[in-house]
Amino acid sequence: MSYAKVTPQSISEGAGARIRRLFPGPERDNLDPFVLFDEFEIPPGTGFPEHPHRGFEVITYVLQGAMHHRDDQGNDSVVGAGGLQHFSAGSGIVHSEMPAGDGTTRGIQLWLNLPRSDKGMAPAYASVEAAEIPETKLDGYRVRTVAGPGSPLAAHTPLLYLDIELAPGGEHAAWVPPGFTGVLYVLRGELVSDSTPAQAGEAMLIGEGDVRVTTGPGARYVVIAGKPLGEPIRQHGPYVD
């Protein structure tokens, strides 16, 4: 099997944040159930000031630094590297996400469409600290289960989210459940998956079954897959109806 490769756009978002965006963009509007995929870098003095959302849920996974979330529901939370912030915008929420501390904050933000039946739900927020995310270390690789078996993250859509680090010459196979679709995104290094090479900042669209990866110099990447809702995705900036 050979996977389709996707290269993100480099853009500026919010108040000076640097973004690599897989979608929405010229190549692809979305990937049901996913509405947006960003790798972000937030230098000191930049970020995402107060803004509204509606109709979807957001997972912000912090890779470096720390992220400060504040919203109009009274939530005020800081999560450091290896942790995540998850909120359901539901019927509407206003929030901000700004770096906490002096260094650059880096991470991945993922938007998932909410099922039509949940779009009117009350907004909700939860944070997960790095120590709460299950981690497996074996010779040649480390796997953190951001979402999936053992993770405390409870998304409204069935979701698999793995953060995988391979040592030089390492290999790993991640099993994607039947009917799921998603992406493999390279954070560092170079790898080959099902005969398709990729390096940092590149992605592959993946489907169900084993996603096998090998690396020469070593690599860190995420495998993110969800069960499509099969419902219309009508995105209007920060709103998904």
C-alpha positions as CSV (number, residue, x, y, z in Angstrom):
1,M,0.0,0.0,0.0
2,S,1.2,3.5,-0.8
3,Y,-0.2,6.5,1.1
4,A,-1.0,9.9,-0.4
5,K,1.5,12.6,0.8
6,V,0.3,16.0,2.0
7,T,2.5,19.1,2.6
8,P,1.2,21.8,4.9
9,Q,1.0,25.5,4.2
10,S,3.1,27.8,6.3
11,I,1.0,30.7,7.5
12,S,0.7,33.3,10.3
13,E,-2.4,32.9,12.5
14,G,-3.8,34.7,15.6
15,A,-1.4,37.3,16.9
16,G,1.8,36.3,15.2
17,A,1.7,32.6,15.8
18,R,3.5,30.5,13.1
19,I,1.4,27.6,11.7
20,R,2.0,24.6,9.4
21,R,-1.6,23.8,8.3
22,L,-2.5,20.5,6.7
23,F,-6.1,21.5,6.3
24,P,-8.2,23.4,5.5
25,G,-6.2,24.5,2.5
26,P,-5.9,24.5,-1.3
27,E,-5.4,20.7,-1.4
28,R,-8.1,19.6,1.1
29,D,-10.9,21.3,2.9
30,N,-11.1,18.7,5.7
31,L,-10.8,15.0,6.4
32,D,-14.0,13.7,8.0
33,P,-14.2,13.8,11.1
34,F,-11.3,16.2,11.2
35,V,-11.9,19.9,10.3
36,L,-8.4,21.4,11.0
37,F,-4.9,20.2,11.6
38,D,-2.2,22.7,12.6
39,E,1.4,22.3,13.9
40,F,2.0,25.6,15.7
41,E,4.9,27.6,17.1
42,I,4.1,30.5,19.4
43,P,7.2,32.7,20.2
44,P,7.0,34.9,23.3
45,G,4.7,37.9,22.8
46,T,2.4,36.0,20.3
47,G,-0.5,33.6,20.6
48,F,-4.2,33.3,20.0
49,P,-6.1,36.1,21.9
50,E,-9.7,35.8,22.8
51,H,-11.9,34.5,19.9
52,P,-15.2,32.5,19.5
53,H,-15.9,28.9,18.4
54,R,-19.0,26.8,17.8
55,G,-20.0,23.3,16.6
56,F,-16.8,21.2,17.1
57,E,-14.2,20.0,19.6
58,V,-10.6,20.9,19.9
59,I,-7.5,19.0,21.1
60,T,-4.4,21.0,21.7
61,Y,-1.4,18.7,22.4
62,V,1.6,20.5,23.8
63,L,5.0,19.4,22.4
64,Q,7.2,22.1,23.9
65,G,6.7,24.9,26.4
66,A,3.3,25.5,28.0
67,M,-0.1,26.7,26.9
68,H,-2.5,28.9,28.9
69,H,-6.2,28.4,28.2
70,R,-8.8,30.8,29.5
71,D,-12.5,30.9,28.5
72,D,-15.9,32.6,29.2
73,Q,-17.0,29.5,31.1
74,G,-14.6,30.2,33.9
75,N,-11.9,27.8,33.0
76,D,-8.3,29.0,33.5
77,S,-5.6,26.3,33.0
78,V,-2.0,25.9,32.1
79,V,-0.7,22.7,30.6
80,G,3.0,21.9,30.0
81,A,4.8,19.8,27.4
82,G,3.4,16.3,27.0
83,G,-0.1,17.4,28.2
84,L,-3.2,18.4,26.4
85,Q,-6.2,20.7,26.5
86,H,-9.6,19.5,25.2
87,F,-12.8,21.4,24.9
88,S,-16.1,21.0,23.1
89,A,-17.3,24.4,21.8
90,G,-20.8,23.0,21.4
91,S,-23.3,25.9,21.2
92,G,-20.6,28.5,21.6
93,I,-17.5,29.4,23.6
94,V,-15.1,32.3,23.7
95,H,-11.5,31.5,24.7
96,S,-7.8,32.4,24.4
97,E,-4.7,30.2,24.1
98,M,-1.5,32.0,24.9
99,P,2.1,30.7,25.7
100,A,3.0,30.4,29.4
101,G,6.6,31.1,30.2
102,D,9.5,32.7,28.3
103,G,10.3,30.2,25.6
104,T,8.6,29.2,22.4
105,T,5.5,27.0,22.8
106,R,5.0,24.3,20.1
107,G,2.2,21.8,19.6
108,I,-0.5,20.3,17.4
109,Q,-4.1,21.6,17.3
110,L,-6.8,19.3,16.0
111,W,-10.4,20.2,15.4
112,L,-13.0,17.4,15.2
113,N,-16.5,17.9,13.8
114,L,-19.2,17.3,16.5
115,P,-22.1,15.0,15.5
116,R,-25.1,17.0,14.5
117,S,-26.9,15.8,17.6
118,D,-24.2,17.4,19.8
119,K,-23.7,20.7,18.2
120,G,-26.1,22.4,20.6
121,M,-24.5,20.9,23.7
122,A,-23.1,23.1,26.5
123,P,-19.4,24.0,26.1
124,A,-17.0,21.9,28.2
125,Y,-13.3,21.9,29.0
126,A,-10.8,19.4,30.4
127,S,-7.0,19.2,30.7
128,V,-4.8,16.2,30.8
129,E,-1.3,16.4,32.3
130,A,1.7,14.7,30.7
131,A,1.9,12.1,33.5
132,E,-1.7,10.9,32.8
133,I,-1.0,9.9,29.2
134,P,-0.1,6.2,28.9
135,E,3.4,5.6,27.6
136,T,5.1,2.4,26.4
137,K,8.9,2.1,26.0
138,L,10.5,-0.8,24.2
139,D,13.8,-1.3,22.4
140,G,13.7,1.0,19.4
141,Y,10.6,3.0,20.1
142,R,8.4,4.9,22.6
143,V,4.6,5.3,22.2
144,R,2.4,7.8,24.0
145,T,-1.4,7.1,23.7
146,V,-2.8,10.6,23.6
147,A,-6.2,9.2,22.7
148,G,-7.2,5.6,22.6
149,P,-7.0,2.6,25.0
150,G,-6.0,3.8,28.5
151,S,-6.0,7.5,27.7
152,P,-8.2,9.8,29.9
153,L,-9.1,11.9,26.9
154,A,-12.8,11.4,26.1
155,A,-13.6,12.8,22.6
156,H,-17.1,12.7,21.2
157,T,-15.9,10.9,18.1
158,P,-14.0,7.6,18.3
159,L,-10.4,8.6,18.0
160,L,-6.8,7.1,17.9
161,Y,-4.0,9.5,18.6
162,L,-0.4,8.2,19.1
163,D,2.8,10.1,19.6
164,I,5.6,7.8,18.5
165,E,9.4,8.2,18.7
166,L,11.7,5.8,16.9
167,A,15.4,5.3,17.6
168,P,17.8,5.2,14.7
169,G,17.1,2.1,12.7
170,G,13.8,1.6,14.6
171,E,10.5,0.3,13.3
172,H,6.9,0.3,14.6
173,A,3.4,-0.8,13.4
174,A,0.3,1.1,14.7
175,W,-3.1,-0.6,14.2
176,V,-5.8,1.7,12.9
177,P,-9.3,0.5,13.7
178,P,-11.7,-0.6,10.8
179,G,-13.5,2.3,9.2
180,F,-11.1,4.9,10.6
181,T,-9.3,7.5,8.4
182,G,-6.6,10.0,9.3
183,V,-3.0,11.2,9.0
184,L,0.6,10.3,9.8
185,Y,2.5,13.5,10.5
186,V,6.3,13.7,10.9
187,L,7.5,16.0,13.7
188,R,11.2,15.2,13.5
189,G,13.6,13.2,11.4
190,E,12.8,11.0,8.4
191,L,10.8,7.8,7.9
192,V,9.3,5.4,5.4
193,S,5.7,4.1,5.8
194,D,4.4,1.5,3.3
195,S,7.1,2.5,0.8
196,T,6.3,6.2,1.1
197,P,9.2,8.4,2.4
198,A,8.5,11.5,4.5
199,Q,10.4,14.0,6.6
200,A,9.6,16.6,9.2
201,G,6.7,18.8,8.3
202,E,5.2,16.2,5.8
203,A,2.1,14.0,6.2
204,M,0.4,11.0,4.7
205,L,-3.2,10.2,4.6
206,I,-3.9,6.8,6.1
207,G,-6.7,4.3,6.5
208,E,-7.5,1.2,8.6
209,G,-5.1,-1.6,9.3
210,D,-1.4,-1.6,10.2
211,V,0.6,1.6,9.6
212,R,4.2,0.3,9.5
213,V,7.0,2.7,9.8
214,T,10.8,2.3,9.6
215,T,13.5,5.0,10.1
216,G,17.2,5.3,9.4
217,P,18.3,8.4,11.4
218,G,15.4,8.3,13.8
219,A,12.0,10.1,13.8
220,R,9.1,11.4,15.9
221,Y,5.7,11.4,14.4
222,V,2.0,11.2,15.2
223,V,-0.7,8.8,14.0
224,I,-4.1,10.4,14.3
225,A,-7.2,8.6,13.0
226,G,-11.0,8.9,13.7
227,K,-14.2,7.4,12.6
228,P,-15.9,9.6,9.9
229,L,-19.3,11.0,10.9
230,G,-20.6,11.0,7.3
231,E,-22.3,14.3,8.0
232,P,-21.9,17.6,6.2
233,I,-19.0,19.8,7.3
234,R,-20.0,23.5,6.9
235,Q,-17.1,25.6,8.2
236,H,-17.3,29.4,8.4
237,G,-14.0,30.5,10.0
238,P,-14.2,29.6,13.7
239,Y,-17.7,28.0,13.4
240,V,-18.7,24.5,12.1
241,D,-22.4,24.1,11.5
